Amino acid sequence: MTHPALAEAKRVLEVEAAAILGVIQHLDQAFVDAVELIAVCKGRVVTMGVGKSGIICKKVSATLASTGTPSFFMHPTEAIHGDLGMLVSGDVVVAISNSGETEELVRLLPSIKRLGVEIIAITGKPASTLARAADHHLSVAISEEACPLGLAPTASTTATLALGDALAMALLVRRGFKEEDFGFLHPGGKLGKRFLRVRELMHRGDDVPVVTENAAMREFVYEMSRKGFGITAVTNDDGQLQGVISDGDLRRMLGHDEDVVRKTAGQSMKQNPVTIAGSELASVALQIMEERKITSLFIVDETRRVEGIIHIHDLWGLQLF
């Protein structure tokens, strides 16, 4: 026999899944109009709701903001007592209320209208005061709550949250929001690290080991030792990369070339070294170094001028994949 707790859990999930599927049937031109309104608005998306709807509003605002649509939650009660001053012309209000009759929201409607701010209402009652007063109405009408008492907001809040996600994702696509944009808005944690660029981690300026082609062995060995990367770039007089010399190259030359001590950097360098642009992802730099079994990469611009150097130790531990 199925345990009563499991039976109830399955029933709840079935009811809530059905509620989300039901929202699909309600989608129409109003959703398209709402997406376009937000996409072209010059201000912010201000979500408003009371109780459980308010909690859903906070999640919707957070998802919008993290995917390129500036948004914040304003509690209707606080708005009545002065926070309405945070609302300015050019903003869009997304008001959420399952009944569409939430007193605090309905009370705010004339003031919001007076500011010239358009309203998108999300309700379960298309004939409600909020739905009729809004410029655009999105329906989240459900046949039943998952609560066995029919009291606790369950399926209704799930359906509303899903519609909020749909709105945010439709806007993401409408704006052409890319991975790089997402990374910019998530600079902390693993998500942010995935989008780190080489230029953000590279060593630059006097920290970069560089000698010119006519540098004597004493000079380029000193440069390698002083900078601590075990390698040095070799450039022409215009600063363009011509090759590199690593401590491994130097050891191999000393083992079979008796004249190596009299050679210049240009005569000793390895030509056509692997390089990377500063705009590349740090994960790409790590992949190149691991595949080529090298420990450093020089960063060059489009004219082959040396901009910096990155070492594999700068990348290990960043969880770039």
HELIX and SHEET records of a PDB file:
HELIX    1   1 PRO A    4  HIS A   26  1                                  23    
HELIX    2   2 GLN A   29  VAL A   40  1                                  12    
HELIX    3   3 LYS A   52  SER A   66  1                                  15    
HELIX    4   4 PRO A   76  ILE A   80  1                                   5    
HELIX    5   5 ASP A   83  MET A   86  5                                   4    
HELIX    6   6 GLU A  103  ARG A  114  1                                  12    
HELIX    7   7 THR A  129  ALA A  133  1                                   5    
HELIX    8   8 ALA A  155  ARG A  175  1                                  21    
HELIX    9   9 GLU A  179  LEU A  185  1                                   7    
HELIX   10  10 GLY A  189  ARG A  194  1                                   6    
HELIX   11  11 VAL A  198  LEU A  201  1                                   4    
HELIX   12  12 GLY A  205  ASP A  207  5                                   3    
HELIX   13  13 MET A  217  LYS A  227  1                                  11    
HELIX   14  14 ASP A  247  HIS A  256  1                                  10    
HELIX   15  15 VAL A  260  ARG A  262  5                                   3    
HELIX   16  16 ALA A  265  SER A  268  1                                   4    
HELIX   17  17 ALA A  282  ARG A  292  1                                  11    
HELIX   18  18 ILE A  312  ASP A  314  5                                   3    
SHEET    1   A 5 SER A  71  PHE A  73  0                                        
SHEET    2   A 5 VAL A  45  MET A  48  1                                        
SHEET    3   A 5 VAL A  92  ILE A  96  1                                        
SHEET    4   A 5 GLU A 118  THR A 123  1                                        
SHEET    5   A 5 HIS A 136  SER A 139  1                                        
SHEET    1   B 4 VAL A 210  THR A 212  0                                        
SHEET    2   B 4 ILE A 231  THR A 235  1                                        
SHEET    3   B 4 LEU A 241  SER A 246 -1                                        
SHEET    4   B 4 LYS A 270  GLN A 271 -1                                        
SHEET    1   C 3 THR A 275  ILE A 276  0                                        
SHEET    2   C 3 SER A 296  VAL A 300  1                                        
SHEET    3   C 3 VAL A 306  HIS A 311 -1                                        
END                                                                             
